[in-house]
């Protein structure tokens, strides 16, 4: 194909076919018309740098060349999440329709307890009266949730804080 897509920060290997197939592969020179968008090494490995479109040019003997259009796509917020964060978003999406207006949901606080395999979260969402309410929940990995008796009790352990902006962006993408 004379066009490929690659995500920012990822690589794809290009190859060249020579005709006739019995012909010897000449020495090739690879270049990118815009290395701020994508770079290419001397083996044809293209790496996406920033979102956009550029061309990779492959030059052979006697000024012969071919061009491959490279489109670099930005990763979605969901794709940029860690595995644990994706696990949270997937579990949270199982309960988001329980809110009056799912598209109004914003996470204000998130804390994962590895000892209990649950997330302690605070959610802000539009209520039936047109205002916004904040509520605490305990969200289990399987998508079950309860309202805790006590607000945010943090226990020591292998627990982690998360990037709320990125997680909220990923939830927004998924709700659509």
C-alpha positions in Angstrom: 0.0 0.0 0.0 1.2 3.5 -0.6 -0.4 4.9 2.5 -0.2 3.9 6.2 -1.4 5.1 9.6 0.6 5.1 12.8 -0.1 6.5 16.2 2.0 9.0 17.9 4.9 7.3 19.7 4.5 4.0 17.8 6.3 2.6 14.8 5.5 0.7 11.7 7.9 -1.2 9.4 7.6 -0.3 5.7 8.9 -2.6 2.9 9.6 -2.3 -0.8 8.8 -4.8 -3.5 11.1 -4.9 -6.5 9.8 -6.2 -9.9 10.6 -8.5 -11.3 10.7 -10.6 -8.1 14.0 -12.2 -9.3 15.7 -8.8 -9.4 18.3 -7.9 -6.8 17.2 -5.4 -4.2 19.2 -2.2 -4.7 20.5 0.0 -1.9 17.7 2.2 -0.7 17.6 5.6 0.9 14.7 6.4 3.1 13.6 10.0 4.1 10.6 11.8 5.6 9.3 15.0 4.0 8.5 16.3 7.5 10.4 14.7 10.4 8.4 16.7 12.9 5.4 14.5 12.0 7.2 11.1 11.4 10.7 9.9 11.2 12.1 7.0 9.2 15.3 5.1 9.8 17.6 3.5 7.2 15.6 0.2 7.3 12.1 1.8 6.6 10.9 1.8 10.2 8.6 4.8 10.5 7.9 6.4 14.0 4.9 8.8 14.6 6.1 12.0 16.2 3.1 14.3 16.1 -0.4 14.3 14.5 -0.5 15.1 10.8 0.4 13.8 7.4 3.8 13.5 5.7 5.4 11.4 3.0 8.1 8.9 3.3 10.3 8.7 0.1 12.2 5.6 -0.8 15.0 6.3 -3.4 16.8 3.6 -5.3 19.3 3.5 -8.1 19.0 5.7 -11.2 16.8 8.2 -9.4 13.9 5.8 -9.1 11.7 6.4 -6.1 8.4 5.7 -4.5 6.3 7.7 -2.0 4.3 6.4 0.9 1.8 8.7 2.6 2.0 8.5 6.4 -0.8 9.7 8.6 0.1 10.1 12.3 -2.9 9.9 14.6 -3.0 11.1 18.2 -3.8 8.4 20.7 -7.2 8.8 22.3 -7.4 9.5 26.0 -8.5 5.9 26.6 -5.5 4.6 24.7 -3.1 6.7 26.8 -4.5 5.2 30.1 -2.5 2.6 32.0 -4.0 -0.9 32.2 -5.4 -0.2 35.7 -6.9 3.1 34.6 -8.6 1.4 31.6 -9.9 -1.3 34.0 -11.4 1.6 36.1 -13.0 3.3 33.1 -14.5 0.0 31.9 -15.9 -0.7 35.4 -17.2 2.9 35.8 -18.9 2.8 32.4 -21.0 -0.1 33.7 -22.6 2.2 36.3 -22.5 5.6 34.5 -26.1 5.1 33.2 -27.3 5.1 36.8 -26.7 8.9 36.9 -29.5 11.3 35.9 -27.4 12.7 33.1 -24.4 10.4 32.3 -22.8 13.0 30.0 -22.6 15.4 32.9 -20.5 13.0 35.1 -17.1 14.2 36.2 -14.8 12.4 38.6 -13.5 14.6 41.4 -11.5 12.1 43.3 -10.2 8.6 42.7 -8.2 6.3 44.8 -7.4 2.6 44.2 -7.0 0.2 47.1 -5.1 -2.9 46.0 -5.8 -4.6 49.3 -9.5 -4.5 48.6 -9.5 -4.4 44.8 -11.8 -1.3 44.8 -11.8 2.3 43.9 -12.9 5.0 46.3 -14.4 7.8 44.1 -16.2 11.1 44.2 -18.5 11.9 41.3 -20.0 15.2 40.4 -23.1 14.9 38.2 -26.2 16.9 37.1 -29.2 16.1 39.3 -32.9 16.0 38.5 -33.3 19.7 39.6 -30.8 21.0 37.1 -28.0 21.5 39.7 -25.0 19.4 40.4 -24.4 17.0 43.3 -21.2 15.3 44.5 -21.4 11.8 45.9 -18.9 9.3 47.2 -18.9 5.7 45.9 -17.0 2.5 46.3 -16.6 0.9 42.9 -15.5 -2.7 42.6 -13.5 -4.1 39.7 -16.6 -6.0 38.5 -18.6 -2.8 38.2 -20.6 -3.2 41.4 -20.8 -0.1 43.5 -22.0 1.0 46.9 -22.3 4.3 48.8 -19.8 4.2 51.7 -20.8 4.9 55.3 -17.6 6.9 55.8 -16.0 9.4 53.4 -12.6 8.6 51.9 -10.7 6.4 54.3 -7.2 6.0 52.9 -5.3 2.8 53.9 -1.6 2.3 53.3 -0.5 -0.1 50.7 0.2 -0.3 47.0 -2.3 2.3 46.3 -2.1 5.0 43.6 -3.5 8.4 42.7 -4.6 8.8 39.1 -4.7 11.5 36.4 -8.3 12.7 36.8 -8.2 14.9 33.6 -7.1 12.0 31.4 -9.6 9.6 33.0 -12.5 12.1 32.6 -11.5 12.6 29.0 -11.5 8.9 28.4 -14.9 8.6 30.0 -16.2 11.4 27.8 -14.9 9.7 24.7 -16.6 6.4 25.6 -19.9 8.0 26.5 -19.7 9.9 23.2 
